[in-house]
Amino acid sequence: MRIAFFTFLVLIVSVSYGQNSVDKNGAIDDLLLVNKTREGTEQIMLGLIKQYVAKKPNAPKSIIKEIQNSLDYDGYMAEVKSAYASVYSEWEIKELTHLYKSGNMVLYKQKSERVSKILYDIGSTFGRESVKIITAKLQPY
């Protein structure tokens, strides 16, 4: 009887934990969608790619798209999500989303400070890795 109860309790806790994890991940996805993290990153990288391509007049214009497709945006976004998950609770993430949607950017920035250094480091690493890819792709030209 005790084993059945213990097994049932473990099952309930793990299902509950799994649901919380799904809810938190969904909240992070919502925040990153609202603040256009991926779109912003892609636009910044496009500008950087174009600067490098401009220095290589013999490079075909199609190289821009090829380089864009070579960058690991999914890996970058996974690291960003992980950073938010490690620093904020689900409720806090939902609060950040609400603040962003409402346009209260002063409070949003204040509450986002806890993750800003981590995000800076993730972005710096992504940028360095991206520059290596860009220069490698442009090497023949």
Buried (B, 14 or more C-beta within 10 A) or exposed (E): EEEEEEEEEEEEEEEEEEEEEEEBBEBBBBBBEEBEBBEEBBEEBBEBBEEBBEEBEEBEEEBBEEBBEEBEBEEBBEBBBEBBBEBBEBEBBBBBBEBBEEEEEEEBEEBBEEBEEBBEEBBEEBBEBBBEBBEEBBEEE
